[in-house]
Amino acid sequence: MKRNVFVLMFLSLFMACEQKPLQFEKLEQFSRIDTMSDNGKPYYYKTDIYIVKNYKDNFQNEPQLV
């Protein structure tokens, strides 16, 4: 009987810790393109800002953000 309780507790903990997929929401109002010139040559820098939902700081999420 005790074994069944421990198995049930483990399964409950395992299901509660299951990570949801990441969701990316782009914030258009903060995205921009900057232009700089260096010795007459133009350089363009694009910046996009996102909100990432369901993020946890772990090695599983890191490759999805790079």
mmCIF file of the N, C-alpha and C atoms, coordinates in Angstrom:
data_MODEL
# 
_entry.id   MODEL 
# 
loop_
_atom_site.group_PDB 
_atom_site.id 
_atom_site.type_symbol 
_atom_site.label_atom_id 
_atom_site.label_alt_id 
_atom_site.label_comp_id 
_atom_site.label_asym_id 
_atom_site.label_entity_id 
_atom_site.label_seq_id 
_atom_site.pdbx_PDB_ins_code 
_atom_site.Cartn_x 
_atom_site.Cartn_y 
_atom_site.Cartn_z 
_atom_site.occupancy 
_atom_site.B_iso_or_equiv 
_atom_site.pdbx_formal_charge 
_atom_site.auth_seq_id 
_atom_site.auth_comp_id 
_atom_site.auth_asym_id 
_atom_site.auth_atom_id 
_atom_site.pdbx_PDB_model_num 
ATOM 1   N N  . MET A 1 1  ? 0.815  -1.190 0.000   1.00 0.00 ? 1  MET A N  1 
ATOM 2   C CA . MET A 1 1  ? 0.000  0.000  0.000   1.00 0.00 ? 1  MET A CA 1 
ATOM 3   C C  . MET A 1 1  ? 0.865  1.264  0.000   1.00 0.00 ? 1  MET A C  1 
ATOM 4   N N  . LYS A 1 2  ? 1.923  1.263  0.829   1.00 0.00 ? 2  LYS A N  1 
ATOM 5   C CA . LYS A 1 2  ? 2.785  2.430  0.886   1.00 0.00 ? 2  LYS A CA 1 
ATOM 6   C C  . LYS A 1 2  ? 3.471  2.664  -0.460  1.00 0.00 ? 2  LYS A C  1 
ATOM 7   N N  . ARG A 1 3  ? 3.794  1.574  -1.109  1.00 0.00 ? 3  ARG A N  1 
ATOM 8   C CA . ARG A 1 3  ? 4.464  1.687  -2.411  1.00 0.00 ? 3  ARG A CA 1 
ATOM 9   C C  . ARG A 1 3  ? 3.552  2.407  -3.413  1.00 0.00 ? 3  ARG A C  1 
ATOM 10  N N  . ASN A 1 4  ? 2.272  2.065  -3.406  1.00 0.00 ? 4  ASN A N  1 
ATOM 11  C CA . ASN A 1 4  ? 1.319  2.711  -4.302  1.00 0.00 ? 4  ASN A CA 1 
ATOM 12  C C  . ASN A 1 4  ? 1.214  4.210  -4.025  1.00 0.00 ? 4  ASN A C  1 
ATOM 13  N N  . VAL A 1 5  ? 1.270  4.587  -2.768  1.00 0.00 ? 5  VAL A N  1 
ATOM 14  C CA . VAL A 1 5  ? 1.187  5.998  -2.398  1.00 0.00 ? 5  VAL A CA 1 
ATOM 15  C C  . VAL A 1 5  ? 2.417  6.737  -2.928  1.00 0.00 ? 5  VAL A C  1 
ATOM 16  N N  . PHE A 1 6  ? 3.602  6.136  -2.773  1.00 0.00 ? 6  PHE A N  1 
ATOM 17  C CA . PHE A 1 6  ? 4.829  6.777  -3.261  1.00 0.00 ? 6  PHE A CA 1 
ATOM 18  C C  . PHE A 1 6  ? 4.834  6.891  -4.789  1.00 0.00 ? 6  PHE A C  1 
ATOM 19  N N  . VAL A 1 7  ? 4.339  5.868  -5.458  1.00 0.00 ? 7  VAL A N  1 
ATOM 20  C CA . VAL A 1 7  ? 4.262  5.907  -6.924  1.00 0.00 ? 7  VAL A CA 1 
ATOM 21  C C  . VAL A 1 7  ? 3.284  7.005  -7.355  1.00 0.00 ? 7  VAL A C  1 
ATOM 22  N N  . LEU A 1 8  ? 2.167  7.107  -6.690  1.00 0.00 ? 8  LEU A N  1 
ATOM 23  C CA . LEU A 1 8  ? 1.191  8.146  -7.002  1.00 0.00 ? 8  LEU A CA 1 
ATOM 24  C C  . LEU A 1 8  ? 1.763  9.543  -6.752  1.00 0.00 ? 8  LEU A C  1 
ATOM 25  N N  . MET A 1 9  ? 2.488  9.710  -5.654  1.00 0.00 ? 9  MET A N  1 
ATOM 26  C CA . MET A 1 9  ? 3.117  11.002 -5.354  1.00 0.00 ? 9  MET A CA 1 
ATOM 27  C C  . MET A 1 9  ? 4.165  11.346 -6.406  1.00 0.00 ? 9  MET A C  1 
ATOM 28  N N  . PHE A 1 10 ? 4.960  10.362 -6.811  1.00 0.00 ? 10 PHE A N  1 
ATOM 29  C CA . PHE A 1 10 ? 5.983  10.600 -7.828  1.00 0.00 ? 10 PHE A CA 1 
ATOM 30  C C  . PHE A 1 10 ? 5.356  10.995 -9.158  1.00 0.00 ? 10 PHE A C  1 
ATOM 31  N N  . LEU A 1 11 ? 4.316  10.296 -9.567  1.00 0.00 ? 11 LEU A N  1 
ATOM 32  C CA . LEU A 1 11 ? 3.647  10.626 -10.822 1.00 0.00 ? 11 LEU A CA 1 
ATOM 33  C C  . LEU A 1 11 ? 3.002  12.014 -10.761 1.00 0.00 ? 11 LEU A C  1 
ATOM 34  N N  . SER A 1 12 ? 2.441  12.372 -9.638  1.00 0.00 ? 12 SER A N  1 
ATOM 35  C CA . SER A 1 12 ? 1.842  13.700 -9.489  1.00 0.00 ? 12 SER A CA 1 
ATOM 36  C C  . SER A 1 12 ? 2.901  14.784 -9.601  1.00 0.00 ? 12 SER A C  1 
ATOM 37  N N  . LEU A 1 13 ? 4.030  14.572 -8.952  1.00 0.00 ? 13 LEU A N  1 
ATOM 38  C CA . LEU A 1 13 ? 5.126  15.530 -9.016  1.00 0.00 ? 13 LEU A CA 1 
ATOM 39  C C  . LEU A 1 13 ? 5.677  15.620 -10.427 1.00 0.00 ? 13 LEU A C  1 
ATOM 40  N N  . PHE A 1 14 ? 5.834  14.497 -11.087 1.00 0.00 ? 14 PHE A N  1 
ATOM 41  C CA . PHE A 1 14 ? 6.359  14.471 -12.453 1.00 0.00 ? 14 PHE A CA 1 
ATOM 42  C C  . PHE A 1 14 ? 5.430  15.215 -13.413 1.00 0.00 ? 14 PHE A C  1 
ATOM 43  N N  . MET A 1 15 ? 4.128  15.017 -13.289 1.00 0.00 ? 15 MET A N  1 
ATOM 44  C CA . MET A 1 15 ? 3.174  15.673 -14.175 1.00 0.00 ? 15 MET A CA 1 
ATOM 45  C C  . MET A 1 15 ? 3.099  17.172 -13.878 1.00 0.00 ? 15 MET A C  1 
ATOM 46  N N  . ALA A 1 16 ? 3.269  17.560 -12.631 1.00 0.00 ? 16 ALA A N  1 
ATOM 47  C CA . ALA A 1 16 ? 3.218  18.981 -12.270 1.00 0.00 ? 16 ALA A CA 1 
ATOM 48  C C  . ALA A 1 16 ? 4.442  19.726 -12.783 1.00 0.00 ? 16 ALA A C  1 
ATOM 49  N N  . CYS A 1 17 ? 5.567  19.041 -12.919 1.00 0.00 ? 17 CYS A N  1 
ATOM 50  C CA . CYS A 1 17 ? 6.809  19.676 -13.357 1.00 0.00 ? 17 CYS A CA 1 
ATOM 51  C C  . CYS A 1 17 ? 6.974  19.664 -14.880 1.00 0.00 ? 17 CYS A C  1 
ATOM 52  N N  . GLU A 1 18 ? 6.047  19.081 -15.589 1.00 0.00 ? 18 GLU A N  1 
ATOM 53  C CA . GLU A 1 18 ? 6.147  19.038 -17.044 1.00 0.00 ? 18 GLU A CA 1 
ATOM 54  C C  . GLU A 1 18 ? 6.102  20.457 -17.592 1.00 0.00 ? 18 GLU A C  1 
ATOM 55  N N  . GLN A 1 19 ? 7.052  20.767 -18.456 1.00 0.00 ? 19 GLN A N  1 
ATOM 56  C CA . GLN A 1 19 ? 7.167  22.126 -18.961 1.00 0.00 ? 19 GLN A CA 1 
ATOM 57  C C  . GLN A 1 19 ? 6.302  22.332 -20.196 1.00 0.00 ? 19 GLN A C  1 
ATOM 58  N N  . LYS A 1 20 ? 5.631  23.461 -20.218 1.00 0.00 ? 20 LYS A N  1 
ATOM 59  C CA . LYS A 1 20 ? 4.821  23.829 -21.370 1.00 0.00 ? 20 LYS A CA 1 
ATOM 60  C C  . LYS A 1 20 ? 5.737  24.397 -22.448 1.00 0.00 ? 20 LYS A C  1 
ATOM 61  N N  . PRO A 1 21 ? 5.345  24.345 -23.705 1.00 0.00 ? 21 PRO A N  1 
ATOM 62  C CA . PRO A 1 21 ? 6.183  24.899 -24.769 1.00 0.00 ? 21 PRO A CA 1 
ATOM 63  C C  . PRO A 1 21 ? 6.293  26.416 -24.654 1.00 0.00 ? 21 PRO A C  1 
ATOM 64  N N  . LEU A 1 22 ? 7.414  26.946 -25.108 1.00 0.00 ? 22 LEU A N  1 
ATOM 65  C CA . LEU A 1 22 ? 7.631  28.387 -25.077 1.00 0.00 ? 22 LEU A CA 1 
ATOM 66  C C  . LEU A 1 22 ? 6.731  29.086 -26.087 1.00 0.00 ? 22 LEU A C  1 
ATOM 67  N N  . GLN A 1 23 ? 6.245  30.253 -25.707 1.00 0.00 ? 23 GLN A N  1 
ATOM 68  C CA . GLN A 1 23 ? 5.426  31.073 -26.594 1.00 0.00 ? 23 GLN A CA 1 
ATOM 69  C C  . GLN A 1 23 ? 6.111  32.425 -26.735 1.00 0.00 ? 23 GLN A C  1 
ATOM 70  N N  . PHE A 1 24 ? 6.306  32.870 -27.975 1.00 0.00 ? 24 PHE A N  1 
ATOM 71  C CA . PHE A 1 24 ? 6.974  34.127 -28.251 1.00 0.00 ? 24 PHE A CA 1 
ATOM 72  C C  . PHE A 1 24 ? 5.948  35.141 -28.739 1.00 0.00 ? 24 PHE A C  1 
ATOM 73  N N  . GLU A 1 25 ? 5.957  36.314 -28.109 1.00 0.00 ? 25 GLU A N  1 
ATOM 74  C CA . GLU A 1 25 ? 5.061  37.397 -28.510 1.00 0.00 ? 25 GLU A CA 1 
ATOM 75  C C  . GLU A 1 25 ? 5.922  38.618 -28.840 1.00 0.00 ? 25 GLU A C  1 
ATOM 76  N N  . LYS A 1 26 ? 5.905  39.036 -30.116 1.00 0.00 ? 26 LYS A N  1 
ATOM 77  C CA . LYS A 1 26 ? 6.733  40.152 -30.557 1.00 0.00 ? 26 LYS A CA 1 
ATOM 78  C C  . LYS A 1 26 ? 6.083  41.475 -30.191 1.00 0.00 ? 26 LYS A C  1 
ATOM 79  N N  . LEU A 1 27 ? 6.885  42.384 -29.646 1.00 0.00 ? 27 LEU A N  1 
ATOM 80  C CA . LEU A 1 27 ? 6.414  43.719 -29.306 1.00 0.00 ? 27 LEU A CA 1 
ATOM 81  C C  . LEU A 1 27 ? 6.864  44.677 -30.406 1.00 0.00 ? 27 LEU A C  1 
ATOM 82  N N  . GLU A 1 28 ? 5.954  44.972 -31.310 1.00 0.00 ? 28 GLU A N  1 
ATOM 83  C CA . GLU A 1 28 ? 6.275  45.805 -32.470 1.00 0.00 ? 28 GLU A CA 1 
ATOM 84  C C  . GLU A 1 28 ? 6.674  47.228 -32.074 1.00 0.00 ? 28 GLU A C  1 
ATOM 85  N N  . GLN A 1 29 ? 6.098  47.753 -31.005 1.00 0.00 ? 29 GLN A N  1 
ATOM 86  C CA . GLN A 1 29 ? 6.370  49.133 -30.635 1.00 0.00 ? 29 GLN A CA 1 
ATOM 87  C C  . GLN A 1 29 ? 7.821  49.336 -30.182 1.00 0.00 ? 29 GLN A C  1 
ATOM 88  N N  . PHE A 1 30 ? 8.523  48.258 -29.796 1.00 0.00 ? 30 PHE A N  1 
ATOM 89  C CA . PHE A 1 30 ? 9.910  48.379 -29.370 1.00 0.00 ? 30 PHE A CA 1 
ATOM 90  C C  . PHE A 1 30 ? 10.899 47.859 -30.411 1.00 0.00 ? 30 PHE A C  1 
ATOM 91  N N  . SER A 1 31 ? 10.432 47.273 -31.494 1.00 0.00 ? 31 SER A N  1 
ATOM 92  C CA . SER A 1 31 ? 11.304 46.789 -32.556 1.00 0.00 ? 31 SER A CA 1 
ATOM 93  C C  . SER A 1 31 ? 11.713 47.967 -33.434 1.00 0.00 ? 31 SER A C  1 
ATOM 94  N N  . ARG A 1 32 ? 12.953 47.972 -33.887 1.00 0.00 ? 32 ARG A N  1 
ATOM 95  C CA . ARG A 1 32 ? 13.424 49.109 -34.674 1.00 0.00 ? 32 ARG A CA 1 
ATOM 96  C C  . ARG A 1 32 ? 14.619 48.720 -35.538 1.00 0.00 ? 32 ARG A C  1 
ATOM 97  N N  . ILE A 1 33 ? 14.937 49.595 -36.487 1.00 0.00 ? 33 ILE A N  1 
ATOM 98  C CA . ILE A 1 33 ? 16.122 49.462 -37.323 1.00 0.00 ? 33 ILE A CA 1 
ATOM 99  C C  . ILE A 1 33 ? 16.944 50.733 -37.148 1.00 0.00 ? 33 ILE A C  1 
ATOM 100 N N  . ASP A 1 34 ? 18.182 50.584 -36.709 1.00 0.00 ? 34 ASP A N  1 
ATOM 101 C CA . ASP A 1 34 ? 19.094 51.716 -36.542 1.00 0.00 ? 34 ASP A CA 1 
ATOM 102 C C  . ASP A 1 34 ? 20.075 51.741 -37.697 1.00 0.00 ? 34 ASP A C  1 
ATOM 103 N N  . THR A 1 35 ? 20.467 52.949 -38.092 1.00 0.00 ? 35 THR A N  1 
ATOM 104 C CA . THR A 1 35 ? 21.440 53.129 -39.157 1.00 0.00 ? 35 THR A CA 1 
ATOM 105 C C  . THR A 1 35 ? 22.608 53.944 -38.614 1.00 0.00 ? 35 THR A C  1 
ATOM 106 N N  . MET A 1 36 ? 23.818 53.451 -38.837 1.00 0.00 ? 36 MET A N  1 
ATOM 107 C CA . MET A 1 36 ? 25.029 54.171 -38.465 1.00 0.00 ? 36 MET A CA 1 
ATOM 108 C C  . MET A 1 36 ? 25.955 54.171 -39.668 1.00 0.00 ? 36 MET A C  1 
ATOM 109 N N  . SER A 1 37 ? 26.738 55.229 -39.797 1.00 0.00 ? 37 SER A N  1 
ATOM 110 C CA . SER A 1 37 ? 27.710 55.229 -40.891 1.00 0.00 ? 37 SER A CA 1 
ATOM 111 C C  . SER A 1 37 ? 29.110 55.303 -40.308 1.00 0.00 ? 37 SER A C  1 
ATOM 112 N N  . ASP A 1 38 ? 30.014 54.559 -40.935 1.00 0.00 ? 38 ASP A N  1 
ATOM 113 C CA . ASP A 1 38 ? 31.417 54.536 -40.531 1.00 0.00 ? 38 ASP A CA 1 
ATOM 114 C C  . ASP A 1 38 ? 32.256 54.724 -41.789 1.00 0.00 ? 38 ASP A C  1 
ATOM 115 N N  . ASN A 1 39 ? 32.918 55.865 -41.889 1.00 0.00 ? 39 ASN A N  1 
ATOM 116 C CA . ASN A 1 39 ? 33.713 56.216 -43.071 1.00 0.00 ? 39 ASN A CA 1 
ATOM 117 C C  . ASN A 1 39 ? 32.868 56.170 -44.346 1.00 0.00 ? 39 ASN A C  1 
ATOM 118 N N  . GLY A 1 40 ? 31.643 56.648 -44.250 1.00 0.00 ? 40 GLY A N  1 
ATOM 119 C CA . GLY A 1 40 ? 30.771 56.708 -45.410 1.00 0.00 ? 40 GLY A CA 1 
ATOM 120 C C  . GLY A 1 40 ? 30.059 55.409 -45.734 1.00 0.00 ? 40 GLY A C  1 
ATOM 121 N N  . LYS A 1 41 ? 30.339 54.335 -45.009 1.00 0.00 ? 41 LYS A N  1 
ATOM 122 C CA . LYS A 1 41 ? 29.698 53.037 -45.263 1.00 0.00 ? 41 LYS A CA 1 
ATOM 123 C C  . LYS A 1 41 ? 28.560 52.850 -44.243 1.00 0.00 ? 41 LYS A C  1 
ATOM 124 N N  . PRO A 1 42 ? 27.318 52.646 -44.701 1.00 0.00 ? 42 PRO A N  1 
ATOM 125 C CA . PRO A 1 42 ? 26.193 52.506 -43.752 1.00 0.00 ? 42 PRO A CA 1 
ATOM 126 C C  . PRO A 1 42 ? 26.147 51.106 -43.125 1.00 0.00 ? 42 PRO A C  1 
ATOM 127 N N  . TYR A 1 43 ? 25.818 51.067 -41.860 1.00 0.00 ? 43 TYR A N  1 
ATOM 128 C CA . TYR A 1 43 ? 25.609 49.819 -41.125 1.00 0.00 ? 43 TYR A CA 1 
ATOM 129 C C  . TYR A 1 43 ? 24.192 49.834 -40.579 1.00 0.00 ? 43 TYR A C  1 
ATOM 130 N N  . TYR A 1 44 ? 23.494 48.724 -40.713 1.00 0.00 ? 44 TYR A N  1 
ATOM 131 C CA . TYR A 1 44 ? 22.112 48.619 -40.270 1.00 0.00 ? 44 TYR A CA 1 
ATOM 132 C C  . TYR A 1 44 ? 22.041 47.609 -39.119 1.00 0.00 ? 44 TYR A C  1 
ATOM 133 N N  . TYR A 1 45 ? 21.360 47.981 -38.062 1.00 0.00 ? 45 TYR A N  1 
ATOM 134 C CA . TYR A 1 45 ? 21.170 47.117 -36.910 1.00 0.00 ? 45 TYR A CA 1 
ATOM 135 C C  . TYR A 1 45 ? 19.680 46.983 -36.657 1.00 0.00 ? 45 TYR A C  1 
ATOM 136 N N  . LYS A 1 46 ? 19.201 45.754 -36.644 1.00 0.00 ? 46 LYS A N  1 
ATOM 137 C CA . LYS A 1 46 ? 17.786 45.502 -36.412 1.00 0.00 ? 46 LYS A CA 1 
ATOM 138 C C  . LYS A 1 46 ? 17.621 44.929 -35.010 1.00 0.00 ? 46 LYS A C  1 
ATOM 139 N N  . THR A 1 47 ? 16.672 45.471 -34.272 1.00 0.00 ? 47 THR A N  1 
ATOM 140 C CA . THR A 1 47 ? 16.401 45.023 -32.918 1.00 0.00 ? 47 THR A CA 1 
ATOM 141 C C  . THR A 1 47 ? 14.940 44.603 -32.836 1.00 0.00 ? 47 THR A C  1 
ATOM 142 N N  . ASP A 1 48 ? 14.708 43.379 -32.404 1.00 0.00 ? 48 ASP A N  1 
ATOM 143 C CA . ASP A 1 48 ? 13.358 42.878 -32.168 1.00 0.00 ? 48 ASP A CA 1 
ATOM 144 C C  . ASP A 1 48 ? 13.239 42.505 -30.695 1.00 0.00 ? 48 ASP A C  1 
ATOM 145 N N  . ILE A 1 49 ? 12.131 42.882 -30.087 1.00 0.00 ? 49 ILE A N  1 
ATOM 146 C CA . ILE A 1 49 ? 11.890 42.609 -28.675 1.00 0.00 ? 49 ILE A CA 1 
ATOM 147 C C  . ILE A 1 49 ? 10.712 41.642 -28.563 1.00 0.00 ? 49 ILE A C  1 
ATOM 148 N N  . TYR A 1 50 ? 10.888 40.594 -27.742 1.00 0.00 ? 50 TYR A N  1 
ATOM 149 C CA . TYR A 1 50 ? 9.861  39.571 -27.557 1.00 0.00 ? 50 TYR A CA 1 
ATOM 150 C C  . TYR A 1 50 ? 9.574  39.359 -26.078 1.00 0.00 ? 50 TYR A C  1 
ATOM 151 N N  . ILE A 1 51 ? 8.352  38.965 -25.783 1.00 0.00 ? 51 ILE A N  1 
ATOM 152 C CA . ILE A 1 51 ? 7.995  38.428 -24.477 1.00 0.00 ? 51 ILE A CA 1 
ATOM 153 C C  . ILE A 1 51 ? 7.962  36.911 -24.642 1.00 0.00 ? 51 ILE A C  1 
ATOM 154 N N  . VAL A 1 52 ? 8.637  36.199 -23.742 1.00 0.00 ? 52 VAL A N  1 
ATOM 155 C CA . VAL A 1 52 ? 8.685  34.740 -23.803 1.00 0.00 ? 52 VAL A CA 1 
ATOM 156 C C  . VAL A 1 52 ? 7.870  34.194 -22.629 1.00 0.00 ? 52 VAL A C  1 
ATOM 157 N N  . LYS A 1 53 ? 6.800  33.496 -22.961 1.00 0.00 ? 53 LYS A N  1 
ATOM 158 C CA . LYS A 1 53 ? 5.939  32.917 -21.928 1.00 0.00 ? 53 LYS A CA 1 
ATOM 159 C C  . LYS A 1 53 ? 6.347  31.468 -21.673 1.00 0.00 ? 53 LYS A C  1 
ATOM 160 N N  . ASN A 1 54 ? 6.117  30.995 -20.470 1.00 0.00 ? 54 ASN A N  1 
ATOM 161 C CA . ASN A 1 54 ? 6.433  29.631 -20.011 1.00 0.00 ? 54 ASN A CA 1 
ATOM 162 C C  . ASN A 1 54 ? 7.941  29.393 -19.957 1.00 0.00 ? 54 ASN A C  1 
ATOM 163 N N  . TYR A 1 55 ? 8.727  30.435 -19.750 1.00 0.00 ? 55 TYR A N  1 
ATOM 164 C CA . TYR A 1 55 ? 10.183 30.298 -19.717 1.00 0.00 ? 55 TYR A CA 1 
ATOM 165 C C  . TYR A 1 55 ? 10.652 29.877 -18.337 1.00 0.00 ? 55 TYR A C  1 
ATOM 166 N N  . LYS A 1 56 ? 11.568 28.918 -18.311 1.00 0.00 ? 56 LYS A N  1 
ATOM 167 C CA . LYS A 1 56 ? 12.276 28.521 -17.101 1.00 0.00 ? 56 LYS A CA 1 
ATOM 168 C C  . LYS A 1 56 ? 13.756 28.525 -17.446 1.00 0.00 ? 56 LYS A C  1 
ATOM 169 N N  . ASP A 1 57 ? 14.575 28.984 -16.535 1.00 0.00 ? 57 ASP A N  1 
ATOM 170 C CA . ASP A 1 57 ? 16.008 29.085 -16.775 1.00 0.00 ? 57 ASP A CA 1 
ATOM 171 C C  . ASP A 1 57 ? 16.644 27.700 -16.635 1.00 0.00 ? 57 ASP A C  1 
ATOM 172 N N  . ASN A 1 58 ? 16.733 26.974 -17.751 1.00 0.00 ? 58 ASN A N  1 
ATOM 173 C CA . ASN A 1 58 ? 17.356 25.655 -17.747 1.00 0.00 ? 58 ASN A CA 1 
ATOM 174 C C  . ASN A 1 58 ? 17.990 25.398 -19.114 1.00 0.00 ? 58 ASN A C  1 
ATOM 175 N N  . PHE A 1 59 ? 18.735 24.315 -19.211 1.00 0.00 ? 59 PHE A N  1 
ATOM 176 C CA . PHE A 1 59 ? 19.440 24.002 -20.457 1.00 0.00 ? 59 PHE A CA 1 
ATOM 177 C C  . PHE A 1 59 ? 18.494 23.570 -21.574 1.00 0.00 ? 59 PHE A C  1 
ATOM 178 N N  . GLN A 1 60 ? 17.308 23.152 -21.237 1.00 0.00 ? 60 GLN A N  1 
ATOM 179 C CA . GLN A 1 60 ? 16.337 22.731 -22.250 1.00 0.00 ? 60 GLN A CA 1 
ATOM 180 C C  . GLN A 1 60 ? 15.832 23.928 -23.058 1.00 0.00 ? 60 GLN A C  1 
ATOM 181 N N  . ASN A 1 61 ? 15.661 25.079 -22.429 1.00 0.00 ? 61 ASN A N  1 
ATOM 182 C CA . ASN A 1 61 ? 15.138 26.270 -23.102 1.00 0.00 ? 61 ASN A CA 1 
ATOM 183 C C  . ASN A 1 61 ? 16.216 27.066 -23.818 1.00 0.00 ? 61 ASN A C  1 
ATOM 184 N N  . GLU A 1 62 ? 17.444 26.945 -23.392 1.00 0.00 ? 62 GLU A N  1 
ATOM 185 C CA . GLU A 1 62 ? 18.513 27.778 -23.925 1.00 0.00 ? 62 GLU A CA 1 
ATOM 186 C C  . GLU A 1 62 ? 18.684 27.683 -25.440 1.00 0.00 ? 62 GLU A C  1 
ATOM 187 N N  . PRO A 1 63 ? 18.675 26.502 -26.063 1.00 0.00 ? 63 PRO A N  1 
ATOM 188 C CA . PRO A 1 63 ? 18.846 26.437 -27.518 1.00 0.00 ? 63 PRO A CA 1 
ATOM 189 C C  . PRO A 1 63 ? 17.702 27.104 -28.296 1.00 0.00 ? 63 PRO A C  1 
ATOM 190 N N  . GLN A 1 64 ? 16.517 27.200 -27.725 1.00 0.00 ? 64 GLN A N  1 
ATOM 191 C CA . GLN A 1 64 ? 15.391 27.809 -28.423 1.00 0.00 ? 64 GLN A CA 1 
ATOM 192 C C  . GLN A 1 64 ? 15.494 29.328 -28.470 1.00 0.00 ? 64 GLN A C  1 
ATOM 193 N N  . LEU A 1 65 ? 16.292 29.921 -27.595 1.00 0.00 ? 65 LEU A N  1 
ATOM 194 C CA . LEU A 1 65 ? 16.397 31.362 -27.515 1.00 0.00 ? 65 LEU A CA 1 
ATOM 195 C C  . LEU A 1 65 ? 17.547 31.932 -28.333 1.00 0.00 ? 65 LEU A C  1 
ATOM 196 N N  . VAL A 1 66 ? 18.467 31.110 -28.724 1.00 0.00 ? 66 VAL A N  1 
ATOM 197 C CA . VAL A 1 66 ? 19.638 31.614 -29.464 1.00 0.00 ? 66 VAL A CA 1 
ATOM 198 C C  . VAL A 1 66 ? 19.362 31.660 -30.929 1.00 0.00 ? 66 VAL A C  1 
# 
